[in-house]
Amino acid sequence: MIKNFIQRTLTGFMFVASILLSIYFQATYYTFSILFFGFTAIALFEFYRIINQYKEVTLITGLPIATGLILYISTFLLAAGIAHYSILVFYAVGIVGVIIAELYRKQANPFHNIAFIVLGQFFIAFPFSILNAIAFAEIYWLFALFMLIWVYDSCAYMVGVMFGKHRMFERISPKKSWEGFIGGFVLTLAATLIFAYFTPDIAIWKWLLFGVLIVIFGTWGDLTESLLKRTVDMKDSGNILPGHGGILDRFDSLLLLAPIIYFFLQLI
């Protein structure tokens, strides 16, 4: 037990440190975008591996993973001002290629395969890719996004362990409680006030709304990924992070949250 705790702690520390350092050097070396290119590839692999557990689905994962990475590279080049929107034609070709490939595979349920491949693009490739736009536009918002996600996850877990009695979605995630959710919510909003203190040029209401979006959509993203795993009776999306599971397990909060935060930043 102690060994597992030490392993989990060391893995978590290195994971958080690598992300924070990549954000810090993003403006000079594109480190965040490079790091998340790798995370995107692994997350897509994990997603399609989970989907392949369904009896009626048989995916060849290489093509949809490559297609998702084309989207990621395209958004990076767009955000960096290197390319024009016409570069997205390569992604469109990839999607069309996935559909055409099913014509020749002679599978029993080809449209099931196509539907789940497209779901992976929407659910994994798109939110991971849109982080590039946030990284190049507002780096301090990107830093705050990850910090507040970790604050919420940690506080919700601790409050839930100590006081949790009423379950939120027992059929999906039995350990999540309303007490943990509310405790994490309150403490996350308190943390946004710290960011507001150090950024007097940004209105407090923007930080508070930012925190609310993180809690609500981060929770829904977490639950959606849990629903996916529970459907195929899988505990973790992978084992690449000892003691923490897979990449999807660590970034499930971002799956629905990243696009919402991007549009939020565009509107304010």
N, C-alpha and C positions, 0 to 999 in steps of 0.2 A: 504493500500500500504506500509506504514512504517512497519507495523507488518510483512508483507510478506518479506520485505527486511531484517529485523532483523533476522527472522527465517532462511532465505536463507543464510545469513552471518554466523550465529552460526553453522548451519549444515555444511557449507563448511569448516569452521575453524576446527571443530571437525573431519571431514572426512580427511582433509589434515594432521592434527596433528597425527591421529591414524596411517596413512600410514607411515609417516616419523619416528615415534617412533618404528613402527614394523620393519622398515629397520635397524634402529640403533641397535636394540637388536636381529636381526636375527641370527648373528653368535653364540650367546650364548643360546638363548631360542627358535630359529626357529619361532619367532613371525610373521614375514612377511608371511611365508608359512602357518601358522595357520590362520592368518587373511584372506588370499586369498583363503583358502579352503572354508571358509564361503561365500566369494564373488563369488566364482565359482559356488557353489550350488545355490545361488540366481540368478546369471546370467543365468544359465541353465534353471531354473524354469521360468524366465521371457521370455527367448527365446522360449521355447516350449509352453508357454501360448500364445504368439503372434502368433505362427504357428497354434495353434488350432483355430484361428479366420478364417482361410481359410475354405471354405465350403466343399472342397473335402478332408480335412485332419481331422482325429480323432485320436489323440495320447493319449496313457496312459503314462504320463510323468515320473512316478516313475522309471521305468527300464532305460531309457536313461539318466536320471539325475544320477542315481547310477553308470552307466557305465562311464559317464564323470568324476565322482569323483574317480573312480578306476584309471583312467588315471592320474588324478592329484596326487593321493597318490603314484602311481608308479613312476612318475617323481621326486617327492620329495625324495623317498627312493633311487632312482638312483643318484640324485644330491648330496645327503648326503653321498653316498658311503656305504649305508646300504644294498642295494640289487643289484642283477645282472640283466642284461637286460631280462633274462628269466621271470622276474616278469610281463612283459607285456603280458604274456599268459593269465592272468586274464582279461585284457582289451579285448583281442581278443575273449575270451569266452563271455564277455558281449555283444560285437557287434554281434556275432553269435546268442546269445540268443535273441536279439532284432529282428533279421530277422526271427528266428524260431517262435517267439511269434506271428508274423503277419500271420503265417500259420493257427493259431487256432482262430484268432479274427473274421474272416469272414467279414472283412470290404470291402466296395465297391472299394476302391482304395488303396490296401495294399502297392503297390510300391511307391505311393506318401508318405505314412507314413514312409516307410523305408528311402526314399531319404531325407526327412526333418530331420529325426532322425540323420542320418549320417552327414548332413549339420551342425547340432548343435554341433556334436563332433568336426568337423573341424573348425567351425567358433567361438566356445566358449570354449570348453574344451581344445583344443590343445593350443591356445595362452595363456590362463590363466595358463595352466600346465607348459608351457615352461619358465614362469617367475621363476620357481624354479631353473632351470639350470643357469639363469642369477644371481639369488640371491646368490647361493653358489659359483659361479665362480668369479664374479667381483661386489662386493657390491657397490662400488662407481659409477659404470656405472648404476646400478639399481637406486641409488639415483638421478643421473643426468637425467635418463630417465623420472622419474616422475616430477622432477622439470621443465625440459624443455617442457614437455607436458603441464604443467600448465601455463608456460610462454607463450607458443604459443597460447593456448586457450584464455587466458586472453587478450593478446595483439591483437590477431585477432579480438576478440569481440569488444574491445574498439575502435580500428582503424575503424572497420566496422561500428560501431554506428556513429562515428563522420564524416567519409568520404565516407562510402560505397554508391556507385551509380550503379555499374555494377555487376549484379548477376552472380555467378558461375554456380550453378545448380538449377535454379529457380523451376523446376518441382519436385526436390527432397528436397531441403532445401532453401526456399525462402529468408531467412535472411542472408545467406552467400554471401559475396561479394569478388570480386577480390582485392579491396582495402584492405579489412581485411586480406585476404590471404597474400598479399605482405607485408603489415605492420607486421603481425605476423611472417612471414618468416625472414625479416630483423632483427627484435628484438630478435628472437630466436637465430639466428646466432651470434648476439652480446652477448647474454647470454652464448653461448658456449665458447666465448673468455675468459669469467670470469673463467669458469671451467679450461680452458687451462692454465690460469695464475697460478692457485693453483696446477696444476699437470704438472710441467715442464718436467717430464719424458715421457709424452704422447705427440706425435707430434700434432701440431695445426690442420693439415689437417684431422686427425682422429676425432677431436672434431667437426670440420666444417661439415664433412661428416655425422657424428652422428646427428647433427642438421638438415641437409637436409633430412635425412631419416625420422626423427621424423615428420617434417612438411608434407612431401609428403604422407607417408603411414598413418600417423595419420589422415590427412584430408580424405584420401580415406576410412579409417575405419569408420570415423564419417559419411561420406556420405552413406556408405553401410548400416549402422544401420538405418539411416534416411530413406533410400529406403525401408528397411524391414518394418518399422513402417508405412510409407505412403501407402504401398501396402494394409494394413489392416485398414487404416484410424485411426491410433493410435498416440496420441501425445507423450506420455512417455511410457517407457518400464515397469514402475512400480511407486510406490509412497513411497518406503521405506526411501528415503532421502527427507524430507520436503523441498520443494522449488527447488529441483534438479532432481526429477524424480526417476528412478530406477538405479540399479547397472550398467546395460548395457548402460544407458545414460551417466554415469560418466566414463566408461571405453571403450567407443566405439573406441577411438583412438588406443587402444591396440590390437584390433581384428585382424588387418592386420599387425600392427607394431611389435608386440612382436616376432613373428618368424623371421622377417627381422633383428631385432636388435640382436637376438641370433646368426644368421649366420654371421652377420657383426663382432661380437666379436670373433667368431671362426676364421675368416679370417685375422683379424689384429693381 
